[in-house]
Amino acid sequence: MCGIVGFTGRRQACPILLDGLEHLEYRGYDSAGIAISDGNKDHPLHIRRVKGRLRALREMTHDGQTEQGSSGIGHTRWATHGEPTVENAHPHVSGEGRVAVVHNGIIENYQDLRVTLEKRGYVFQSQTDTETVAHLLDYYYKGDAVDAIMRTVMHLRGSFALGILFQDRPGEVWGVRRDSPLIAATSDDGAFIASDVPAILPYTRNVCYLNNMEIVHLTEDGAEFFNMDGEHIDKDFQQVQWDVEAAEKGGYAHFMLKEIHEQPKAMQDTIHPHIRDGRIVLDELGMSDEEIRAVRRIQMVACGSAWHVCMTARYVMEQMAGLPVDVDLASEFRYRNPVLEEGTLLMVVSQSGETADSLAALRYGKDHGMRTLAIVNVMGSSIAREADRVFYTSAGPEIAVATTKAYSTQLAACYMLAMHFAIVRGTMSEEDYSRHVTALLALPHQIEQLLGCENRMQWLAGKYANSRDAFFIGRGLDYASVLEGALKLKEISYIHAEAYAAGELKHGTISLIEKGSMVLAVATQKELLEKEVSNIVEVKSRGATMLGLTMEGNYAMEDQVDFTIYVPRTEDCFYPSLVVIPLQLLAYYVSLARGIDVDKPRNLAKSVTVE
Ligand code: G6P
């Protein structure tokens, strides 16, 4: 949800900002802009803004060569307030260019602030909430930057990560955050701020995560930090472990395809460190057996694909650990005044660890006395820091907007938690447990094998690329899988795709089925196979073109559907991890066939840090 970056140091800032923004474009790509200080406090800040992708800003600045200066801030936007136009693009300035601001987040009280500022004589150039911040800073700035920032943020409701330049302070970049992520980083050449680590990885690994309401001041000699009393604070820096290549395409046409292919390794990296002598070891989680036995109910919350993971986890956790599990969309949970019983464990699943609604749901649970456990991919993210217990997935950086490897590793984390809870609570036999551990360990290799169906999925995608609608059906765990399959297809191909519990079709949806409707049925759950075949027959007899996804050996499926895709055999509860691979590939190749920018589909952003 918008990416911000800032640099000051002993190099030209503009090319560094453009590179940084390129790595943040996954957060939004409606418009882009930069502000550069040329080092002379009598010169106005140089502002360059474009509508659309970053490449337009590259062209405008000749790859950063036209803007001379060693400090600056940059922004790539996911529009919230005001259309994606040049006027609404960041940076926003005030006081005839004395202050420039880039912002990620939403200022909820911007309308009230705007009225007050207009009374003070400020003239607004955009429809954005951010412009109020620029004017407030100008209003409060009397030569003391910390004081002006403190006074400004005290008036802001909502979420923000801000990058700030003052014309009369050349060589300095300022930042502050609340509920939107911001990191600071230092290298021999200077200092950086950014919304996320990939933006600074080509330059340094020395990173510091800002907490809420902390201010950072960058100079060419490094970074210093202040609290909201204006006092200096000490903060620790960490060394990022990823390689730069992990955030690059590495020869693949798109990040999504690369990340699909990284799934065997991501699964391996997530599962293997937790298996010792055939047993699941979750020491790092820090949950004692007593704590696990004291859990009476699980409440899962998440957004998007992570919510689909929760839908899968519900079946698995209830079946294995015998615990009742409720699943909510985080955006619903936080406002529906849920009744929370004692002994409920709140589980939040999030790749980024920054999703605004998931974070708010976590805080709601904590405020209501619940124990909390988060499954998160990004170390040091807000959800990871605020949850009582954290299970880190090891997917590595995920760049494509449509999640693939993060989803797979979240599933693996849920399986391991369910099995561990089950054995501690005595709801699973030793024999079942060992069988499941063996099957779990086999998943990375089975996914590798399945990636071999890529050509077939590409061929099928060609056949379906012109569909108007697609229906995905499944029962039980397969229903959870088709939710993800339908989302993958619709978000990157713009084909209207819906997932239905197969048994529910005849209560309305079947009226939409006509000759040529594309229906994809997933059928991997032994107990439900016959029932699902009946549903398939019902749809097929109304003229649908049927695609079946089932496990090897269930060859009877071929009699009912037009095309069949097989996944290797595993335990029933692990099929979601296999089924999703062809579904991801199908979505990817349909998107490609329709000429869509796979990694940056319209209107979407990877990290949704606003409500
Ligand atoms: C966005 C992404 C989805 C993701 C969801 C939740 O919508 O496009 O892929 O599932 O946010 O994100 P999180 O970081 O909390 O998993």
Residues whose N, C-alpha, C, O or C-beta is under 5 A from the ligand:
A	BS01	G6P	C303 G304 S305 A306 V349 S350 Q351 S352 G353 T355 V401 A402 T403 A605 K606 V608
